[in-house]
Amino acid sequence: MNEEALKDAYGLFTNTGYNGTQDEFYTLLSDNAEAFADSYGLFKSSGYNGSEDDYRELLGLKKKDSSQLQDAVAQKVSRDTPSTSDPS
């Protein structure tokens, strides 16, 4: 985690009306995709040119948990599995 980047991101977010602590901000970004996207947009508008994944890594935010990964894999498998109603 880059503490300076987190501090800067927090400062940008508080300028838009957020009034939580920096720790609460970090948790919010970890748990809320919309807040993360808003924060990324603010950071990008201030000159950052990395991807969302780069930003997530810069801030040291957790990656998808295993249950989210399992759900994503299950969805892909169900899309890629041929339909049993396919007359062959």
C-alpha distances in whole Angstrom, upper triangle without the diagonal:
4,6,9,8,8,11,13,12,14,16,18,18,20,22,23,24,21,22,20,17,14,13,16,14,11,14,16,13,13,17,18,19,21,18,15,18,19,16,15,19,18,16,18,21,19,19,16,18,15,16,15,13,11,10,9,7,6,5,4,8,10,13,17,18,21,24,22,23,26,27,26,28,31,31,31,34,36,36,37,40,43,45,48,50,50,54,54
4,6,5,6,9,10,11,12,14,16,17,18,20,22,23,21,22,20,17,13,14,17,15,12,15,17,15,15,19,20,20,21,19,16,18,19,15,15,18,17,14,16,19,17,16,14,16,14,16,15,14,12,10,10,9,6,6,7,11,14,16,20,21,25,27,25,26,29,30,29,31,34,34,34,37,39,38,39,42,45,47,50,52,52,56,56
4,5,5,6,9,10,10,12,14,15,16,18,20,21,19,19,17,14,11,12,15,13,11,15,16,15,15,19,20,21,22,19,17,19,19,15,16,19,17,14,17,19,17,18,15,18,17,18,17,17,15,13,13,12,9,7,9,12,15,18,21,23,26,28,27,28,31,32,31,33,36,36,36,39,41,41,42,45,48,50,53,55,55,59,59
4,5,5,6,9,10,10,12,14,15,17,19,20,18,19,18,15,12,14,16,14,13,17,18,16,18,21,21,22,22,19,17,19,19,15,15,17,15,12,15,17,14,15,13,16,16,18,17,18,15,13,14,13,10,9,12,14,18,20,24,26,29,31,29,30,34,34,33,35,38,38,38,41,43,42,43,46,50,51,54,56,56,60,60
4,5,5,6,8,10,11,12,14,15,17,19,17,18,17,15,12,14,16,13,12,15,16,13,15,19,19,19,19,16,14,16,15,12,11,14,12,9,12,14,12,12,10,13,12,14,14,14,12,9,11,11,7,7,10,12,16,18,21,23,27,29,27,27,31,31,30,32,35,35,35,38,40,39,40,43,46,48,51,53,53,56,57
4,5,5,6,8,10,10,12,14,16,17,14,15,14,12,8,10,12,9,8,12,13,11,12,16,16,17,17,14,12,15,14,10,11,14,12,10,13,15,14,15,13,16,15,16,14,15,13,10,10,11,8,6,9,10,14,16,19,21,25,27,25,26,29,30,29,31,34,33,34,37,38,38,39,42,46,47,50,52,52,56,56
4,6,5,6,9,10,10,12,15,16,14,14,13,11,8,10,12,10,10,14,14,13,15,18,18,19,19,16,15,17,16,12,13,16,13,11,15,16,14,15,14,18,17,19,17,18,16,13,14,15,12,9,12,14,17,20,23,25,29,30,28,29,33,33,32,35,37,37,37,40,42,42,43,46,49,50,53,55,55,59,60
4,5,5,6,9,10,11,13,15,14,15,15,13,10,13,15,12,12,16,16,14,17,19,19,19,19,15,14,15,14,10,11,13,10,8,12,12,10,12,11,15,15,17,16,17,15,12,14,15,12,10,14,15,19,21,24,26,30,31,29,30,34,34,32,35,38,37,37,40,42,41,43,46,49,50,53,55,55,59,59
4,5,5,6,9,10,11,13,11,13,13,12,9,12,13,9,10,13,12,10,13,16,15,15,15,12,10,12,10,7,8,10,8,6,10,11,10,12,11,14,14,15,13,15,14,10,11,13,11,9,12,13,16,18,21,23,27,28,26,27,31,30,29,32,34,33,34,37,38,38,39,42,45,47,50,51,51,55,56
4,5,5,6,9,10,11,9,10,9,9,6,9,10,7,8,12,11,10,13,15,15,16,15,11,11,13,12,8,11,13,10,10,13,14,13,15,14,18,17,18,16,18,17,13,14,16,13,11,14,14,17,20,22,24,28,29,26,28,31,31,30,33,36,35,36,39,40,39,41,44,47,48,51,53,53,57,58
4,5,5,6,9,10,9,10,11,11,9,13,13,10,12,15,14,14,17,19,18,19,18,14,14,16,13,10,13,13,10,10,14,13,11,14,15,18,19,20,18,20,19,15,17,18,16,14,17,17,21,23,25,28,31,32,30,32,35,35,34,37,39,38,39,42,43,42,44,47,50,51,54,56,56,60,61
4,6,5,7,9,9,11,13,13,11,15,15,11,13,16,14,13,17,19,17,17,16,12,12,13,10,8,10,10,7,7,11,10,9,12,12,16,17,18,16,19,18,14,16,18,16,14,18,17,21,23,25,27,31,32,29,31,34,33,32,35,38,36,37,40,41,40,42,45,48,49,52,53,54,57,58
4,5,5,7,6,9,10,11,10,13,12,9,11,13,11,11,15,16,14,15,13,9,10,11,8,6,10,10,7,9,12,12,12,15,15,18,18,18,16,19,18,15,15,18,16,14,17,16,19,21,23,25,29,29,27,29,32,31,30,33,35,34,35,38,39,38,41,43,46,47,50,51,52,55,57
4,5,5,4,6,8,9,9,13,12,9,12,15,13,13,17,18,16,17,16,12,14,15,12,10,14,14,11,12,16,15,14,18,18,21,22,22,20,22,22,18,19,21,19,16,19,19,22,24,26,28,31,32,30,32,35,34,33,37,38,37,38,42,42,42,44,47,50,50,53,54,55,59,60
4,6,7,9,12,13,13,16,15,13,16,18,16,16,20,21,19,19,17,14,15,16,12,11,14,13,10,12,15,13,13,16,17,21,22,22,21,24,23,19,20,23,21,19,22,21,25,27,28,31,34,34,32,34,37,36,35,39,40,39,40,43,44,43,45,48,51,52,55,56,56,60,61
4,6,9,12,14,14,17,15,13,16,18,15,15,19,19,17,17,14,12,14,14,10,10,13,12,9,12,15,13,13,17,18,21,22,22,20,23,23,19,20,23,21,19,22,21,24,26,27,29,33,33,30,32,36,34,33,37,38,37,38,41,42,41,43,46,49,49,52,53,53,57,59
4,6,9,12,13,16,14,12,16,17,14,15,19,19,17,18,15,13,15,16,12,12,16,15,13,15,18,17,17,21,21,24,25,25,22,25,25,21,22,25,23,21,23,22,25,27,28,30,33,33,31,33,36,35,34,38,39,38,39,42,43,42,45,47,50,50,53,54,55,58,60
4,6,9,10,13,10,9,12,13,11,12,16,16,14,16,14,11,13,15,12,11,15,15,13,15,18,18,17,21,21,24,24,23,21,23,23,19,19,22,21,18,20,19,22,24,25,26,30,30,28,30,33,32,32,35,37,35,37,40,41,40,43,45,48,48,51,52,53,57,58
4,7,9,11,9,9,13,14,12,14,17,17,16,18,17,13,16,18,15,14,18,18,16,18,21,21,20,23,23,26,26,26,24,25,26,22,21,24,22,19,21,20,23,25,26,28,31,31,30,32,35,34,34,37,39,38,39,43,43,43,45,48,51,51,54,55,56,60,61
4,7,8,6,6,10,10,10,12,14,15,14,17,16,13,15,17,15,14,17,19,17,18,21,22,21,24,23,26,26,25,23,24,24,20,20,22,21,17,19,18,20,23,24,25,28,28,27,30,32,32,32,35,37,36,38,41,41,41,44,46,49,49,52,53,54,58,60
4,5,5,6,9,10,10,12,14,15,16,18,18,15,16,19,17,15,18,20,18,18,22,22,21,24,23,26,25,25,23,24,23,20,19,21,19,16,17,16,19,22,24,24,28,29,27,30,33,32,32,35,37,37,38,41,42,42,44,47,50,50,53,55,56,59,61
4,5,5,6,9,10,11,12,14,15,17,17,14,14,17,16,13,16,18,16,15,19,20,19,21,20,23,22,22,20,21,20,17,16,17,15,12,14,13,16,19,22,23,26,27,26,28,31,31,31,34,36,35,37,39,40,41,43,45,48,49,52,54,54,58,59
4,5,5,6,9,10,11,12,14,17,18,14,14,18,17,15,17,20,18,18,21,23,22,24,22,25,23,23,20,20,20,17,15,17,16,12,13,12,14,18,20,20,24,25,24,26,29,29,29,32,34,34,35,38,39,39,41,43,47,48,50,52,53,57,58
4,5,5,6,9,10,10,12,15,15,12,13,16,15,14,16,19,18,18,21,23,22,24,23,25,24,23,20,21,21,18,16,18,17,14,14,13,15,18,19,20,23,24,23,25,28,27,28,31,32,32,34,36,37,38,40,42,45,46,48,50,51,55,56
4,5,5,6,9,10,10,12,13,9,10,13,12,10,13,15,14,14,17,19,18,21,19,22,20,20,17,18,18,15,13,16,15,11,13,11,14,17,18,19,23,24,22,24,27,27,27,30,32,31,32,35,36,36,38,41,44,45,47,49,50,54,55
4,5,5,6,9,10,12,13,10,9,13,13,11,13,16,15,14,17,19,19,21,18,21,19,18,15,16,16,13,11,13,12,8,9,8,10,13,15,17,20,21,20,22,25,25,25,27,29,29,30,33,34,35,36,39,42,43,46,48,48,52,53
4,5,5,6,8,11,13,10,10,14,14,13,15,18,17,17,20,22,22,24,21,23,21,20,17,17,18,15,12,14,15,11,11,9,10,13,14,15,18,19,18,20,23,23,23,26,27,27,29,32,33,33,35,37,41,41,44,46,47,50,52
4,5,5,6,9,9,7,8,11,11,10,13,15,15,16,18,20,20,22,20,22,21,19,16,17,18,15,13,15,16,12,13,10,12,14,15,16,19,19,18,20,23,22,22,26,27,27,28,31,32,32,34,36,40,40,43,44,45,49,50
4,6,5,7,8,6,5,9,9,8,10,13,13,13,15,17,18,20,17,19,17,15,12,13,14,11,9,12,12,9,10,8,10,12,13,14,18,19,16,19,22,21,21,24,26,25,26,29,30,30,32,35,38,39,42,43,44,48,49
4,6,8,10,9,7,11,13,11,12,16,16,16,18,21,21,22,19,21,18,16,13,13,14,12,9,11,13,10,9,6,7,9,10,11,15,15,14,16,19,18,18,21,23,23,24,27,28,28,30,33,36,37,40,41,42,46,47
4,7,9,9,8,12,13,13,14,17,18,18,20,22,23,25,22,23,21,19,15,15,17,15,12,15,16,14,13,10,9,11,10,11,15,14,13,15,18,17,17,21,22,22,23,26,27,27,30,32,35,35,38,40,41,44,46
4,6,5,6,9,10,11,12,14,16,16,18,20,21,23,21,22,20,18,14,15,17,15,13,16,17,14,15,11,12,13,12,14,17,16,14,17,19,18,18,22,23,22,24,26,27,27,29,32,35,35,38,39,40,44,45
4,6,5,6,9,10,10,12,14,15,16,18,20,21,19,19,17,15,11,12,15,13,11,15,16,14,15,12,12,12,11,14,17,16,13,16,18,17,16,20,21,20,21,24,25,24,27,29,32,33,36,37,38,42,43
4,5,5,6,9,10,11,12,14,15,16,19,20,19,19,18,16,12,15,17,14,13,17,18,16,17,14,16,16,15,18,21,20,17,19,22,20,19,23,24,22,24,27,27,27,29,32,34,35,38,39,39,43,45
4,5,5,6,8,10,11,12,14,15,17,19,17,19,18,16,13,15,16,13,12,16,16,14,16,13,15,16,16,18,22,21,19,21,24,22,22,25,27,25,27,30,30,30,32,35,38,38,41,42,43,47,48
4,5,5,6,9,10,10,12,14,15,17,15,16,14,12,9,11,13,10,9,12,13,11,13,10,12,13,13,16,20,20,17,19,22,21,20,23,25,24,25,28,29,28,30,33,36,37,40,41,42,46,47
4,5,5,6,9,10,10,12,14,16,14,14,13,11,8,11,13,10,10,14,14,13,15,13,15,15,15,18,22,22,18,20,23,22,20,23,25,24,24,28,28,27,30,33,35,36,39,40,41,44,45
4,5,5,6,9,10,11,13,15,14,15,15,14,11,14,15,12,13,16,16,14,17,15,17,18,19,21,25,25,22,23,27,25,24,27,29,27,28,32,32,31,33,36,39,39,43,44,44,48,49
4,5,5,6,8,10,11,13,11,14,13,13,10,13,13,10,10,14,13,11,14,13,16,17,18,21,24,25,22,24,27,26,25,28,30,28,29,33,33,33,35,38,40,41,44,46,46,50,51
4,5,5,6,8,10,11,9,10,10,9,7,10,10,7,9,12,11,11,13,12,15,16,17,20,24,24,21,22,26,25,23,26,29,27,27,31,32,31,33,36,38,40,43,44,44,48,49
4,5,5,6,9,10,9,10,11,11,9,13,13,10,12,15,15,14,17,16,19,19,20,24,27,27,24,25,28,27,25,28,31,29,29,33,33,32,34,37,39,40,44,45,45,48,49
4,5,5,6,9,9,11,13,13,12,15,15,11,14,16,15,14,17,17,20,21,22,25,29,29,26,28,31,30,28,31,34,32,32,36,37,35,37,40,43,44,47,48,48,52,53
4,5,5,7,6,9,10,11,10,13,12,9,11,14,12,11,15,15,18,19,21,25,28,29,26,27,31,30,28,31,33,32,32,36,37,35,37,40,43,44,48,49,49,52,53
4,5,5,4,6,8,9,9,13,11,9,12,15,13,14,17,17,20,20,22,26,29,30,26,27,31,30,28,30,33,31,31,35,36,34,36,39,42,43,47,48,47,51,51
4,5,7,9,11,13,13,16,15,13,16,18,16,17,20,20,23,24,25,29,32,33,29,30,34,33,31,34,36,34,34,38,39,37,38,42,44,45,49,50,49,53,54
4,6,9,12,14,14,17,15,13,16,18,15,16,19,20,23,24,26,30,33,34,31,32,35,35,33,35,38,36,36,40,41,39,41,44,47,48,52,53,52,56,57
4,6,9,12,14,16,14,12,16,17,15,16,19,20,24,24,26,30,33,34,31,31,35,35,32,35,38,36,36,39,41,39,40,43,46,48,51,52,52,55,56
4,6,9,10,13,10,9,12,13,11,13,16,17,20,20,23,26,29,31,28,28,32,31,29,31,34,33,32,36,38,36,37,40,43,45,48,50,49,53,53
4,7,9,11,9,9,13,14,12,14,17,18,21,20,23,26,29,30,27,27,31,30,28,30,33,31,30,34,36,34,35,38,41,43,46,47,47,50,50
4,7,8,6,6,10,10,9,12,14,15,17,17,19,23,25,27,24,23,27,27,25,27,30,28,27,31,33,31,32,35,38,40,43,45,44,48,48
4,5,5,6,9,10,10,12,14,14,16,15,16,20,22,24,21,20,24,24,21,23,26,25,24,27,29,27,28,32,34,36,40,41,41,44,44
4,5,5,6,9,10,11,12,11,13,12,13,17,20,21,18,18,22,21,19,21,24,23,22,26,27,26,27,31,33,35,38,40,40,43,44
4,5,5,6,8,10,10,10,11,9,11,15,17,19,16,16,19,20,17,19,22,22,21,24,26,25,26,29,32,34,37,39,39,43,43
4,5,5,6,9,10,10,12,12,14,18,20,22,20,19,23,23,21,23,26,25,25,28,30,29,29,33,36,38,41,43,42,46,46
4,5,5,6,8,9,12,12,14,18,21,23,20,20,24,24,22,24,27,26,26,29,31,30,31,34,37,39,42,44,44,48,48
4,5,5,6,5,8,8,11,14,17,19,17,17,21,21,19,22,24,24,24,27,29,28,29,32,36,37,40,42,42,46,46
4,5,5,6,8,9,12,15,18,20,18,18,21,22,21,22,26,25,25,28,30,30,30,33,37,39,42,44,44,47,47
4,5,8,11,12,15,18,21,23,21,21,25,26,24,26,29,29,29,31,34,33,34,37,40,42,45,47,47,51,51
4,6,9,11,15,17,20,22,20,21,24,25,24,26,29,29,29,32,34,33,35,37,41,42,45,47,47,51,52
4,6,9,12,14,17,20,18,19,22,23,22,24,27,27,27,30,32,32,33,36,39,41,44,46,46,50,50
4,6,10,11,15,17,15,16,19,20,19,22,24,24,25,28,29,30,31,33,37,38,41,43,43,47,48
4,7,8,11,13,12,13,16,17,17,19,21,22,22,25,27,27,28,31,34,36,38,41,41,45,45
4,6,9,11,10,10,13,14,14,15,18,19,19,21,23,24,25,27,31,32,35,37,38,41,42
4,7,8,6,7,10,11,10,12,15,15,16,18,20,21,22,24,28,29,32,34,35,38,39
4,6,5,6,9,10,11,13,14,16,17,19,20,22,23,24,28,29,32,34,35,39,39
4,5,5,6,9,10,10,12,14,15,16,18,20,21,22,26,27,29,32,33,36,37
4,5,5,6,9,10,10,12,14,15,16,18,20,21,24,25,27,30,31,35,35
4,5,5,6,9,10,11,12,14,15,17,18,20,24,24,27,29,30,34,35
4,5,5,6,9,10,11,12,14,15,16,18,22,23,26,28,29,32,33
4,5,5,6,9,10,10,12,14,15,16,20,21,23,26,27,30,31
4,5,5,6,9,10,11,12,14,15,19,20,22,24,25,29,30
4,5,5,6,9,10,11,12,14,18,19,22,24,24,28,29
4,5,5,6,9,10,10,12,16,17,20,23,23,26,27
4,5,5,6,9,10,10,14,15,17,20,21,24,25
4,5,5,6,9,10,13,14,17,19,19,23,24
4,5,5,6,9,12,14,17,19,19,22,23
4,5,5,6,10,12,14,17,17,20,21
4,6,5,8,9,12,14,15,18,19
4,6,8,9,12,14,14,18,19
4,6,9,12,14,13,17,17
4,6,9,12,11,15,15
4,6,9,8,11,11
4,5,6,9,11
4,5,8,10
4,6,9
4,6
4
